[in-house]
Structure formats: structure tokens, C-alpha cells
């Protein structure tokens, strides 16, 4: 009985139990929070990319003399260990080590049960034979990367090509991941980072050997955004997120799925291919109106603002976005978080603000910190951003939708009094991987391309603005700065906890109107806040309150 909840809630399908699943799984409840990312993470988890540089490093890792010497030394000094490994592989993957058969899925959640019970094929049981197979596989991929045109294949045809040209059948491919893992354990290799490229190749091989549907192998000789620079890559893209989440539904009787951004709630069961038993959506129980979302559609000069491709480079749009941030930085205390639709757009608009002198004016009020693709740089920027907020100087943090900060960093209390979402964070619609997934969703689940793109973009926008509200005692403002948010078909896909506070008077605003609303909201929030609720509304419950509530429930 998998269940999914949310501040929207949804509950998955009927019980399905493999014979090997112990009774404790039947009585267990699997709870998945931040459920909005499950469809994305599940698909990404089963996707692999192999570039030209990776294939050469993988070839070096499999052909390296050090690996051959290591295997040779083990044969000479500790042949029993290799022989024991060989025997384990004959018995089957599920019998490996001390791992119970019923728990083998924890180590291999993406592999079907029947594979875990099979014996490893005889022609890859010995270490030297397995390395020879990997060398042939890498050389095959090397040849496929020499293409001058974009190719899109299904796993069945790609595996057939590997069999005919490299002599590697589907069963051998299917066991590559576990065979490499077993070999590295036997050789007692601790520096696994050295072998990350060959591990990626084995992941790729196992997935195409295991699944015949829901995947595409896309070979691109160059990035479509930079066609003059040759950068070949083979990408195994998972289009069906239900393949990754299915083991959870199979092993647990009750799955409770919760998130504040499960909207629209009816689309998730279709994406993850389950039938909800219970599906509920709840509003936020707040004791005061501490959320202030706004939709800004135009600047002070009444010119519309948007990040649509034909408008994003317009000097008027860039200037109005800059003036919005400048006005807000002068009126809003403490921290402000800004989200942009992509790194390239953020870099471009920040450079334009610098040339216009807007950035210098903003820094008269607050310090500016920027997220970068580098994790260390971003961590350092976040640390300094918090220090600036703590000391009262105030700061602004520039981030990117779908980035690390948008997915996992909270800006609670004074770290985030305002969040501005510049534009609608649609995916790059010319991406061949996205186009292949849209085609699969349309043909398999009858989900229209426009519905999925809008749902995905509004889910990301809600995830970004939700970073600033983390408790009932917190408060913050949210500005959706794009004229497209004023359309009902876009706005209606925002979560209910945002829509319930998005009043008609906060729609279709200009910069001046948004600034006035922000000042009024901050003035209200500056009043003393009674957590104990002497005025009738309680945020913090005491033990006595809980006992009284339990007593009332028993009397009813």
C-alpha cells in the first residue's frame, strides 16, 4: 500500500510482495520527503554519460600495467582469494559475502531479483578475462564516438551492435557492474576514485544490458549550443522514473510520500506509474499571514519583464530587473536570495548590471555573493553570506534554479527575508535528451509536452521560493518576476500553500507597487510575535496543550 503525501499528499498503489521479502518489510513504512525531486532524481540516477576523455581514461584503467601486476601478484601470493571469488561468482551474486538473499536488493536496487540469483557468466569470472571484455567494450564506444551525426538508439539495437562488433552479449553486459565491484573488493582497492571512469563504463553496460525500454542512447558529436567545437559524448538517458522507484514499492507495504511542491498532485502517479490509495492536499496551518507572494509583470516604466528567449536580452528588461533588485535591497533588511533560470543567463545579466552601474548601486546597500558550478566556491560564498547577515550588514545571494543551493540550502530567519525568482525556469527545450523523454512520456503515459514542461518549471520555481519559509515563526516575501506568472494556466500549477496567500491585489504588479506591498508587509511582521498564542492562536504547544487535545479526542 504505497502512500504519498504532500502539503500535497498522494498514496501509492496496492501491496506487491516478492517471496523473499521478510515479514519486517511488510510491517515497515517507507517515508519519502521532498517528493517533488523523486521523478527527477530517479531518472538521473539511471542516466549515464560517457565522453571522449572518459573513454580514454577508462581504457587506461583497464589496460594499465599496474592492474595486471596486481592481479599477477595475487595469483602468486594469494591465489586462494581469487579462487574464492571465482566460486562466489559461480554461486550467484545474491550469495556474495554475508549479505542475506532478502537484503541483496539494498546493494543492487536497480537490478531485478532474477539477475541477483544468477551465476556470473563463465567468460568474465576470471579477472583477466573480465578486463579483456572491458577493453573491447571501451574500444567499441571509442568507435561510436567517431560519428559526425547525432544518433538516437534504443537499448536493444545498441546491445545488438555491441554483440556483433565486440563479441559481448547482453548477459555479460548485465553483470559488468557487480563483476567490477567484486574484483575491486578482492584486490582490496581503497582508492576507488582512481577507477571512477571505468566504473561509469560498467554502470553504462549494466543498465543497457538490464533494461530494454524506458532508455535512449544518444550519441552527439558536439554540443548543439557550440557546434563548432567537437566534443563527442554518448549519453544513456533514462526517460521512465518509475524504473528507479519501483523497488521501493515492491519491498514496502506502505510508502508515504510528502512534499510541499507536489502540484499538480495528479501528475505524479502518472510519471511514476502507480495507483494512489490515498491522495490528500493540505494547507499550511499558520497563526499569522507570514507569507507574501507577489507576481511582478512590469517595471517602473511599465515595460513588461520576462526571460522569454526573445526578451531576455532586451536592455529594458535587464534594466527593470536591476532596478527591482536595487529598490528591494534598499527596503528589505537582512538577506535577499535571487534565483535565475541558468548560469549563462545569470552571468550575462550580472555583467550587464555592472556595465549599467546598477550593481555598484546595489552594493551600497548589501554585499553580493554568487553561486558557481564549483562546490567549494559556492560553500565559501554561502558562509560569507551568512556572516554578512549575522553582523547586520545584509547580503544578496545570486543562485540558479535546479542548482545545488535551490535543492538543499535553507535561508530561514534573517538569512532570507525576500526571494526573487527572475523568470520561469523552463528546461532547455532543444536538448535532445529532453526531446526524447518528452516523446516517451507522450507515447507511454499520454502526458503532453507542454503540460510536463510547465509542471516541471513551476515545480522548480516553487522549490526556489520555498527556501525562505522554514517554520511558523518565520516570515518572508516571494516575487515571481515574469509576466508569464500572471497567466492562470501557469499560476494555477503553483502549490496550494503559495496560492492561498497570493491575493488578487498582488498580481500584475509593477516595481513601485511591489515595493509598497513589501514595506507594508515588513511593517506588520515587525510587531511582537506571541508564540504561546495569548491572542487565541498558538504556534508553540505545551505538554498540557497536547494532553488536553488527547482528552478532547477521547471524549469525542
C-alpha positions in Angstrom: 0.0 0.0 0.0 2.5 2.7 -1.1 1.2 6.1 0.0 2.3 9.6 -1.0 1.6 12.8 0.8 2.4 16.4 0.4 1.4 19.6 1.9 0.0 18.0 -1.1 -0.3 14.2 -0.3 -0.5 11.2 -2.5 -0.7 7.5 -1.7 0.7 4.8 -4.0 -0.7 1.5 -5.1 -1.6 -1.9 -3.9 0.7 -4.3 -2.0 3.1 -6.3 -4.1 5.5 -8.6 -2.2 8.3 -10.8 -3.5 8.5 -14.2 -1.8 12.0 -13.3 -0.5 10.8 -10.1 1.3 10.8 -10.8 5.1 7.9 -10.0 7.4 9.6 -6.9 8.8 9.3 -5.3 5.4 5.6 -6.0 5.4 5.2 -4.1 8.7 7.5 -1.3 7.6 6.6 2.2 6.4 8.8 3.9 3.9 8.5 7.7 4.1 9.9 9.9 1.3 10.0 13.6 1.9 10.9 16.3 -0.7 9.0 14.1 -3.0 9.0 16.7 -5.8 12.5 15.7 -6.7 11.8 12.0 -6.9 10.9 11.9 -10.6 14.0 13.9 -11.5 16.4 12.0 -9.2 15.0 8.6 -10.2 15.6 9.4 -13.9 19.0 10.9 -13.3 20.1 8.0 -11.1 19.8 5.7 -14.1 21.3 8.0 -16.6 25.0 7.8 -17.6 27.2 10.0 -19.8 30.4 8.8 -21.4 32.6 11.5 -23.0 35.7 11.2 -25.2 38.1 12.0 -22.3 36.3 9.4 -20.1 36.7 6.6 -22.6 40.5 7.1 -22.8 40.9 7.2 -19.0 38.7 4.1 -18.8 40.9 2.4 -21.4 44.0 3.3 -19.4 42.4 2.0 -16.2 41.6 -1.4 -17.8 44.9 -1.8 -19.7 47.2 -0.3 -17.1 50.2 -2.4 -16.2 49.7 -1.8 -12.5 46.4 -3.6 -12.6 48.0 -6.5 -14.5 50.8 -6.7 -12.0 48.4 -6.5 -9.1 46.4 -9.4 -10.4 49.6 -11.3 -11.1 50.9 -10.7 -7.6 47.6 -12.0 -6.1 47.9 -15.2 -8.3 51.4 -15.8 -7.0 50.9 -15.0 -3.3 47.2 -15.3 -2.5 45.6 -17.4 -5.2 43.1 -18.7 -2.7 41.4 -15.3 -2.6 40.9 -15.2 -6.3 39.7 -18.8 -6.3 37.2 -18.0 -3.5 35.9 -15.1 -5.5 35.5 -17.3 -8.6 33.5 -19.8 -6.5 31.3 -17.0 -5.2 30.6 -15.8 -8.8 29.6 -19.3 -9.7 27.1 -19.5 -6.8 25.5 -16.2 -7.8 25.6 -12.5 -6.8 23.0 -12.8 -4.1 25.2 -15.2 -2.1 28.2 -12.8 -2.1 29.8 -12.2 1.3 27.5 -12.3 4.4 24.6 -10.4 2.7 21.3 -12.2 3.1 19.5 -13.0 -0.1 16.5 -11.0 1.1 18.7 -7.9 1.6 20.6 -8.2 -1.7 18.3 -5.5 -3.3 19.8 -2.9 -0.9 23.1 -3.3 -2.7 21.6 -3.6 -6.1 18.3 -1.7 -6.0 18.1 -1.2 -9.8 18.7 -4.9 -10.7 15.7 -7.3 -11.0 15.6 -10.2 -8.5 16.3 -12.9 -11.1 19.6 -11.3 -12.0 20.8 -11.3 -8.4 20.2 -15.1 -8.2 22.0 -15.9 -11.4 25.6 -17.0 -11.7 28.1 -14.6 -13.4 28.8 -15.8 -17.0 31.8 -18.0 -17.2 33.7 -15.9 -19.7 34.0 -13.0 -17.2 34.6 -14.9 -14.0 38.4 -14.8 -14.2 39.8 -11.3 -13.7 42.0 -11.2 -16.8 39.1 -12.3 -19.0 36.8 -9.6 -17.5 39.4 -6.9 -18.1 39.7 -8.1 -21.7 36.0 -7.7 -22.1 36.1 -4.2 -20.7 38.9 -3.3 -23.2 36.7 -4.5 -26.1 33.8 -2.5 -24.8 35.7 0.7 -24.4 37.2 0.3 -27.9 33.6 -0.2 -29.3 32.4 3.0 -27.6 35.5 4.8 -28.9 34.5 3.8 -32.4 30.9 5.0 -31.9 32.2 8.4 -30.7 33.8 9.0 -34.1 30.4 9.7 -35.7 29.7 13.0 -37.4 25.9 12.9 -36.9 23.6 12.7 -34.0 22.4 9.2 -33.4 19.5 8.0 -31.2 19.1 4.3 -30.4 17.1 2.0 -28.2 19.0 -0.3 -25.8 18.0 -3.4 -27.9 19.7 -2.2 -31.1 22.7 -0.8 -29.3 23.3 -4.1 -27.5 23.0 -6.0 -30.8 25.7 -3.7 -32.2 28.0 -4.5 -29.3 27.4 -8.2 -29.8 28.1 -8.2 -33.5 31.2 -5.9 -33.3 32.8 -6.6 -29.9 31.5 -10.1 -29.2 29.9 -9.1 -25.9 26.4 -10.4 -25.3 23.6 -9.0 -23.2 24.3 -11.2 -20.2 27.9 -10.2 -20.0 26.9 -6.5 -20.1 24.4 -7.1 -17.4 27.0 -8.3 -14.9 29.7 -5.7 -15.6 28.9 -3.6 -12.5 28.9 -6.4 -10.0 31.9 -8.1 -11.6 34.0 -5.0 -11.3 32.8 -4.4 -7.7 33.7 -7.9 -6.8 37.2 -7.6 -8.4 37.9 -4.3 -6.6 36.9 -5.9 -3.2 39.1 -8.9 -3.9 42.1 -6.8 -4.9 41.5 -4.6 -1.8 41.5 -1.4 -3.8 40.7 1.5 -1.5 41.4 4.4 -3.8 38.2 4.0 -5.8 38.4 7.5 -7.3 41.2 6.3 -9.5 38.7 3.9 -11.2 35.7 6.2 -11.4 35.8 6.3 -15.2 35.8 2.5 -15.7 33.0 2.3 -13.0 31.0 4.7 -15.2 31.5 2.4 -18.2 30.4 -0.6 -16.2 27.3 1.3 -15.0 26.5 2.1 -18.6 27.0 -1.6 -19.6 24.8 -3.0 -16.8 21.9 -0.6 -17.5 21.8 -1.2 -21.2 22.1 -5.0 -20.6 19.3 -4.9 -18.0 16.6 -2.7 -19.4 15.0 -2.8 -22.9 12.6 0.0 -22.5 12.5 3.5 -21.0 16.0 4.4 -22.1 17.7 6.0 -25.1 21.3 6.0 -26.1 22.1 9.4 -27.7 25.4 10.0 -29.4 26.3 13.6 -30.0 29.5 14.7 -31.8 29.2 18.3 -30.4 27.1 20.4 -28.0 24.2 21.9 -30.1 24.9 25.3 -28.4 28.6 25.2 -29.6 28.5 23.3 -32.9 32.0 24.5 -33.9 33.7 22.7 -31.0 33.9 18.9 -31.4 33.0 17.3 -28.0 31.6 13.8 -28.7 29.6 12.1 -25.9 27.4 9.1 -25.5 24.5 9.6 -23.2 22.3 6.8 -21.7 19.2 8.7 -20.7 16.5 7.2 -18.5 13.1 8.5 -19.5 11.0 6.4 -17.1 11.4 7.4 -13.4 9.2 4.5 -12.3 12.0 2.1 -13.0 14.1 3.5 -10.2 11.2 3.9 -7.6 9.7 0.5 -8.4 11.9 -1.5 -5.9 10.6 0.7 -3.1 7.0 -0.1 -4.0 7.9 -3.8 -4.3 9.6 -4.1 -0.9 7.4 -2.0 1.4 3.8 -2.3 2.1 3.2 1.4 2.9 5.1 4.2 1.3 4.2 7.7 2.5 5.4 10.4 0.1 5.4 14.1 1.3 6.4 17.4 -0.2 5.4 21.0 -0.2 5.6 21.1 -4.0 3.5 18.2 -5.2 1.5 20.2 -7.5 -0.5 19.3 -9.6 -0.9 16.2 -7.4 -2.5 14.0 -10.1 0.6 14.1 -12.4 3.0 12.2 -10.0 1.1 8.9 -10.2 1.3 9.0 -14.0 5.0 9.9 -14.0 5.9 7.2 -11.5 3.4 4.6 -12.8 1.4 3.8 -9.6 -2.2 4.0 -8.4 -2.6 6.0 -5.2 -4.7 4.6 -2.5 -4.9 7.9 -0.6 -4.2 11.3 -2.1 -4.6 14.4 0.0 -3.5 18.0 -0.2 -3.4 20.2 3.0 -3.0 23.9 3.5 -0.4 25.4 5.9 -1.7 25.9 9.4 -0.3 29.4 10.2 -1.2 31.7 13.1 -0.4 34.8 11.1 -0.2 35.9 7.5 3.6 35.4 7.3 3.9 34.7 3.6 3.7 37.4 1.0 3.9 36.1 -2.6 3.7 38.6 -5.5 3.7 38.5 -9.3 5.6 41.3 -10.9 4.9 41.7 -14.6 6.4 45.1 -15.5 9.0 47.6 -14.3 8.5 51.2 -13.1 8.5 52.3 -16.7 5.6 49.9 -17.4 7.6 47.8 -19.8 6.9 44.0 -19.4 9.6 41.8 -17.9 10.2 38.2 -18.9 13.1 35.8 -19.5 11.5 34.5 -22.7 14.2 33.9 -25.3 13.2 36.9 -27.5 13.0 39.3 -24.5 15.8 38.2 -22.1 18.5 40.3 -23.8 16.3 43.4 -24.1 18.1 46.3 -22.4 14.8 47.4 -20.9 14.1 44.1 -19.3 17.6 43.9 -17.9 17.4 47.4 -16.5 14.0 46.8 -15.0 15.2 43.6 -13.3 18.2 45.5 -11.9 16.0 48.4 -10.7 13.7 45.9 -9.0 16.6 44.4 -7.0 18.0 47.8 -6.2 14.7 49.1 -4.8 14.2 45.9 -2.8 17.8 45.9 -1.4 17.2 49.4 0.0 13.9 48.5 1.7 14.3 44.8 2.8 16.5 44.1 5.8 19.0 41.2 6.2 19.2 38.6 3.4 17.8 38.5 -0.1 18.1 35.4 -2.4 17.8 35.7 -6.1 17.2 32.8 -8.5 18.0 32.9 -12.2 16.9 30.4 -14.9 20.5 29.3 -15.8 24.2 30.0 -15.1 24.6 31.6 -18.5 21.7 34.0 -18.0 22.9 34.9 -14.5 26.4 35.6 -15.9 25.0 37.8 -18.7 22.6 39.8 -16.6 25.1 40.4 -13.8 27.7 41.7 -16.4 25.0 44.0 -17.9 24.1 45.4 -14.4 27.8 46.0 -13.8 28.1 47.9 -17.1 25.0 50.0 -16.3 26.3 50.8 -12.8 23.3 49.1 -11.2 25.5 46.5 -9.4 27.6 49.2 -7.8 24.4 50.9 -6.5 23.1 47.6 -5.1 26.4 47.1 -3.2 25.9 50.4 -1.5 23.1 48.6 0.4 24.1 45.0 0.6 27.0 42.7 -0.2 26.6 40.4 -3.2 27.6 36.7 -3.3 27.2 34.4 -6.3 26.8 30.6 -6.7 29.1 28.9 -9.1 29.3 25.4 -10.5 32.3 24.8 -8.2 31.1 23.4 -4.9 34.0 24.8 -2.8 33.5 28.3 -4.1 29.7 28.1 -3.5 30.3 26.8 0.0 32.6 29.7 0.8 30.2 32.2 -0.7 27.3 30.8 1.4 29.4 31.0 4.6 30.3 34.7 3.9 26.7 35.4 3.0 25.6 34.2 6.4 28.3 36.1 8.2 27.2 39.3 6.4 23.6 38.7 7.6 24.6 37.8 11.1 26.6 41.1 11.6 23.7 43.2 10.3 25.3 44.3 7.0 22.8 42.4 4.9 23.6 40.4 1.8 22.2 39.3 -1.6 22.9 35.7 -2.9 22.6 35.0 -6.6 21.7 31.4 -7.3 20.4 29.2 -10.1 17.2 27.2 -10.3 18.0 23.4 -10.4 21.3 24.2 -8.8 22.8 22.8 -5.5 21.5 25.8 -3.5 18.0 25.6 -4.8 17.7 22.0 -3.9 19.2 21.8 -0.4 20.0 25.1 1.3 17.6 26.7 3.7 17.5 30.5 4.1 15.5 30.6 7.2 15.0 33.6 9.6 17.1 36.6 8.7 19.1 34.7 6.1 16.1 35.0 3.7 13.5 37.8 4.1 12.9 38.0 0.3 13.4 35.7 -2.6 13.1 36.9 -6.2 12.6 34.3 -9.0 13.8 36.0 -12.2 11.8 34.3 -14.9 10.2 30.9 -15.4 12.9 28.1 -15.1 12.0 26.0 -18.1 14.4 23.3 -19.2 16.4 23.9 -22.4 13.8 22.8 -24.9 16.2 21.9 -27.7 18.1 19.4 -25.6 17.9 16.0 -27.4 17.7 14.2 -24.1 14.7 16.3 -23.1 13.0 15.8 -26.5 13.5 12.1 -26.3 12.0 12.0 -22.8 9.0 14.1 -23.9 8.3 11.7 -26.7 8.5 8.8 -24.4 6.1 10.4 -21.8 3.7 11.2 -24.6 3.6 7.7 -26.1 3.8 5.8 -22.8 1.9 7.8 -20.3 -0.1 10.2 -22.6 1.5 13.3 -20.9 1.6 16.2 -23.3 4.9 18.0 -23.8 3.5 21.4 -22.7 1.9 20.0 -19.6 5.2 18.4 -18.5 7.4 21.4 -19.2 5.1 23.8 -17.4 4.7 21.4 -14.4 8.5 20.9 -14.2 9.2 24.7 -14.4 6.6 25.7 -11.8 7.8 22.9 -9.5 11.3 24.3 -9.7 10.0 27.8 -9.1 8.1 26.7 -6.0 11.1 24.9 -4.7 13.2 28.0 -5.1 10.9 30.4 -3.3 10.2 27.9 -0.5 13.7 28.2 0.7 12.8 31.2 2.8 9.9 29.8 4.8 11.1 27.0 7.1 8.8 27.4 10.2 5.6 29.0 11.5 7.7 31.6 13.3 9.5 32.6 10.1 8.3 35.1 7.6 9.3 36.1 4.1 8.3 37.6 0.7 8.4 35.9 -2.7 8.4 37.8 -6.0 7.8 35.9 -9.2 9.3 38.4 -11.7 7.9 37.4 -15.1 4.8 38.4 -16.9 4.0 34.7 -17.7 3.2 34.1 -14.0 0.1 36.3 -14.4 -1.4 33.7 -16.7 -3.8 31.3 -14.9 -2.5 28.2 -16.7 0.9 28.9 -15.2 0.0 30.3 -11.9 -2.5 27.5 -11.1 0.3 24.9 -11.0 1.9 26.5 -8.0 1.4 24.7 -4.7 -1.7 25.5 -2.7 0.3 27.0 0.2 1.5 29.7 -2.1 -1.8 30.2 -4.0 -3.7 30.6 -0.7 -1.6 33.7 0.1 -1.4 35.1 -3.5 -4.2 37.6 -3.4 -5.6 39.3 -6.5 -4.1 42.6 -5.3 -0.7 41.0 -5.6 -1.0 40.1 -9.2 0.2 42.0 -12.3 2.4 44.4 -10.2 4.9 47.0 -11.2 8.2 47.6 -9.3 6.7 50.6 -7.4 3.6 48.6 -6.4 5.7 45.6 -5.2 7.9 47.9 -3.2 4.9 49.5 -1.5 3.4 46.0 -0.6 6.8 44.9 0.7 7.1 47.8 3.0 3.6 47.2 4.4 4.3 43.5 4.9 7.6 44.2 6.8 5.9 46.7 9.0 3.3 44.1 10.0 5.9 41.5 10.6 7.9 43.8 12.8 5.2 43.7 15.5 5.9 41.4 18.5 5.0 37.8 17.8 3.4 35.7 20.6 4.3 32.1 20.1 2.2 31.0 23.1 -0.9 32.5 21.5 -2.3 34.6 24.2 -4.5 36.2 21.5 -6.1 32.9 20.6 -3.7 31.4 18.0 -1.0 29.1 19.2 2.2 28.2 17.4 4.1 26.5 20.2 2.1 23.8 22.0 3.0 22.9 25.6 2.7 19.4 27.1 -0.5 20.4 28.8 -2.0 21.5 25.5 -1.2 18.1 24.0 -2.8 16.3 26.9 -5.9 18.5 26.6 -6.1 17.7 22.9 -5.8 14.0 23.6 -8.5 14.2 26.2 -10.9 16.0 23.9 -10.3 13.4 21.2 -11.1 10.6 23.6 -14.3 12.3 24.7 -15.4 12.6 21.0 
